Amino acid sequence: MTDEIPELYDDFVAFQKAGIDPDFTIFKLYTRKLVDNMTGEHGQFATRCNYQLITLEQSHAPGDLLKAIARTYLTDAVKKTGVPIEHWILEFSPVLEKFGVPSHLYFDTVRDRTWLA
């Protein structure tokens, strides 16, 4: 059974496939739990950013490229949903640690908003 889907059981194979995957998720962007004060309903907004890992790795400044993409997604999410920036969280893929990005950015903190600026 482990021979049928090696990327599920072999870290090396999974890493290789992530490198050529055109839909590799570089980060997830989501809100904390939101509550509508009028109706009491609760929910959450979420999206993910897919990008070619190989293209990112070949960039002359992958960390800066990641920041620029994240800023674009965050700005767009705030504009489309009307949810203030302080309610959003960005979670980078662990594979991107080598580019000096944190695992998470919590935009209710000045430190994380400054990092992305």
Secondary structure, DSSP 8 states (H G I E B T S, - for coil): -TTTSGGGT-HHHHHHHHHH-TTEEEEEEEE--EE-TTT--EE--EEEEEE-HHHHHHSS-HHHHHHHHHHHHHHHHHHHH---GGGEEEEE-GGGGGGT--SEEETTSHHHHHHH-
